[in-house]
Amino acid sequence: MGKKQGRKAGNSKNKSASPPAKERSSSPATDQSWTENDFDKMREGGFSPSNFSELKEELRTQCKETKNLEKKVEELIARVINAEKVINEMKEMKTMTREIHDKCTSFSN
């Protein structure tokens, strides 16, 4: 058996993986070819069935971290919006204080 044939026999689970929609074909030969090429690339990138659970856990961890970061970003955006509102209110108060000061000064003159 050649190297590719050994992979075919050993990776029968991987044959069920379907390519992205744009690469799908009704031909089983094309589907098999895609699987072999795709898994060859994945192996080159460090994927193997033995580290699948590690990769899966790492993906879950990254997903959780991403969700946490998204929440933090939303909170920071809300804080910035509140700060902008407070600044605008303070500007209005400063304007009102100046107007009151000017009126008081005009009365005393």
C-alpha positions in Angstrom: 0.0 0.0 0.0 1.2 3.5 -0.8 1.3 6.4 1.5 -1.9 7.9 0.2 -3.7 4.6 0.2 -2.8 4.0 3.8 -4.3 7.4 4.7 -7.5 6.6 2.8 -8.0 3.4 4.8 -6.9 5.0 8.1 -9.0 8.2 7.8 -12.4 6.8 6.8 -13.9 9.2 9.5 -12.4 12.2 7.7 -14.2 11.3 4.4 -17.5 12.6 5.9 -16.0 16.1 6.2 -17.5 18.1 3.5 -15.7 21.0 1.7 -17.0 24.5 1.7 -20.1 25.1 -0.4 -18.2 26.7 -3.3 -15.9 23.6 -3.5 -18.6 21.0 -3.3 -19.1 18.7 -6.2 -21.4 15.7 -6.9 -18.3 13.7 -7.9 -17.1 11.4 -5.1 -13.6 11.5 -6.6 -13.5 15.2 -6.2 -14.7 15.0 -2.7 -12.0 12.4 -1.8 -9.4 14.5 -3.5 -10.4 17.5 -1.5 -10.3 15.5 1.7 -6.8 14.2 1.1 -5.5 17.6 0.1 -7.2 19.4 2.9 -6.0 17.0 5.6 -2.5 17.1 4.2 -2.5 20.8 4.7 -4.0 20.5 8.1 -1.2 18.0 9.1 1.4 20.4 7.8 -0.1 23.0 10.1 0.3 20.8 13.1 -3.1 19.0 13.2 -3.3 15.4 14.0 -6.0 13.2 15.5 -3.9 13.0 18.7 -4.0 16.7 19.3 -7.6 17.2 18.2 -9.0 17.4 21.7 -6.3 20.0 22.6 -7.1 22.1 19.6 -10.8 21.8 20.4 -10.3 22.9 24.0 -8.0 25.8 22.8 -10.8 26.9 20.4 -13.3 26.8 23.2 -11.0 28.9 25.4 -10.4 31.4 22.6 -14.2 31.6 22.0 -14.8 32.4 25.7 -12.0 34.9 25.8 -13.4 36.6 22.7 -16.9 36.8 24.2 -15.4 38.3 27.4 -13.4 40.8 25.4 -16.6 41.7 23.4 -18.4 42.4 26.7 -15.5 44.5 28.0 -15.5 46.5 24.7 -19.3 47.1 25.0 -18.9 48.2 28.6 -16.1 50.6 27.7 -18.2 52.0 24.9 -21.0 52.6 27.3 -18.7 54.3 29.7 -17.3 56.5 26.9 -20.9 57.5 26.0 -21.7 58.3 29.6 -18.5 60.3 29.9 -19.5 62.3 26.8 -22.9 63.0 28.2 -21.4 64.2 31.5 -19.0 66.4 29.6 -21.8 68.0 27.6 -23.8 68.5 30.8 -20.8 70.2 32.4 -20.4 72.5 29.4 -24.0 73.5 29.7 -23.6 74.2 33.4 -20.5 76.2 32.7 -22.4 78.3 30.1 -25.3 78.8 32.6 -22.9 79.8 35.3 -21.3 82.4 33.0 -24.7 83.8 32.1 -25.7 84.0 35.8 -22.3 85.7 36.6 -22.8 88.2 33.8 -26.3 89.1 35.0 -25.1 89.5 38.6 -22.3 91.7 37.4 -24.7 93.8 35.4 -27.0 94.2 38.4 -24.2 95.4 40.6 -23.1 98.0 38.1 
